[in-house]
Structures are given as structure tokens and as C-alpha cells.
Amino acid sequence: MANKKVRKSSQVTQEMDLKPFMNLMVVLIPMLLLSAEFAKVAIIDIKLPEQRGSQTKTTVKSAPTEDKSNKLLLTAIITDSVVTLGAKGGFMPSIYYREYHKYIAKDDQTEFTVEYKPGEAVKHPKTGREMTIYERFDINLYACDENRNVLKRLYTKYNEMLSNAEGQPLESVNPGDTVFALTNPRRMIIVSNPAEFSLKELSAYDELQNRLMKIKERYRDAEDGEDIIIAAENYVIYDKIVQIMDKAREAEYPNISIAKLRS
């Protein structure tokens, strides 16, 4: 009888303790949720081919009509830190920039420039008084690399950006070089004294005009060769859009349309 009791007790299974596992899940799940990146979905309006319905059972009876027009559909896309030119054929490399605001105080005429930071109040450097937008004199956008380092390029004494024959902004020149000032049409200069030019922060406005002029030269025969769409995010300051419109006109794009990017 004693042997039977021992054999029976050894066959009894013990329940698994799940408390340590549950404790781990309680800690792990919030950490995974905090570290996850959620995609932001934007709605894009598209037009489907007329022969195709919205149901999957509908078959396509004919191929969609190919756009064979000679339209460029040039668009300048503006965000708080990037300007990008796009067209029907693709996109050009983006122009990264840093934004600086110049102020002139209405009480003592003090002039100063600060880097714009959204949501941060600008204060007078001497009195600490909060400045108003009516004291903002100018907005400068300086082109920078992806590491936010401001780029410097050569300018003439008339504050014209200097480029080579391919339209690339120049950092240095030598006597005898043939360069071009950013005018429309471009003004050719034979360098005699490199000291005549100064190295300054590259204006994103100037580089934008430079690229628009190169596009104009290449696609002058486009049906909409005088049209440009300026698409900006909702929080882009309107003064920046106005200056970009001025640069577009200087590059011979008089027909300007304004659009907003969906957020």
C-alpha cells in the first residue's frame, strides 16, 4: 500500500507559475508602443481610367490614355526647412535651408538678426522686450547641407550669386576664369581679380532662381513653360512665399498658382 501511494503522488503534475512572464509583458508592451513609429497617411486625389470601376470585379477593357502633352507641370514645394522643385519628369535635389529673421526695433531702431524657431518669442537683445511681427524687416533663407551647416558661395559687389557655365555656384575662382552672375540673362564675367568677389552665405532664394533659370533654358518649348505651382505647408510664413514668387518672375515664370500641401 505504501508503494502505491508514493507512485500516485509522483504522477501529480505541478501547475506552471505564469507570474514572471506576465510581469515581463506588463513592462515590455508599453516600451514597444513608445518606441514604435506610426506612419502619417495623407489623402491624394487621383483619377482612375474611365473604363475601370471601383469594384475589383470590373475588368480593364482598354489601356489608360498616356499623357503625351508637352507640359512641364513645374511645382515648387516649400516646407519649413526644404524647397524642392518637381515636374512631370521627376524631382531635383532639395534645397535645405536655415531661416533667419532680421528685426528693426521701433523704439530705438536697433537692428539684429536671429534664427527663426517656431513657437519661440523673439526678444530685444538690450531690453528683453518681446518683438512684434511688425518689427520684422526681412526673412533670409540660407542654403545648408543635410547636417545643417550653412553653405557659402561667391557673390559680386552687386550681391549677385556667381556660377560657372553649368549653373553651379562657385566657392573660388582664378584669374582668367569665365563665370556668370545671377542675372536674367546671365551676365558673363572674365575674372581679373578674384578679390573682387566675396564669400557669403548662399541664399536659398538665389539658388532657387538659379535652378528655375536652368529649367527654363532646357524646357523653353514646353506648353506651360511660363507656369509654376507653388505648394506650401499651412504653417509656412507668407512672406517667404512672396519672395519665392518674386524669384519665379525673375526666372520668367509669370503665371503663378498657389496651392497648399495636405497635412
Secondary structure, DSSP 8 states (H G I E B T S, - for coil): -HHHHHHHHHT-------HHHHHHHHHHHHHHHHH--------------TT--SSTT----S------------EEEE-SSEEEEEETTEE---EEEEEEEEEE-TTT--EEEEE--TT---B-TTT--B--GGGEEEEEEEEE-TT--B-EEEE-TTS-BEE-TT--B-S---TT-EEEESSSS-EEEE-S-GGGSEEEE-BHHHHHHHHHHHHHHHSTT-TTTTEEEEEE-TTS-HHHHHHHHHHHHHTT--EEEEEE---
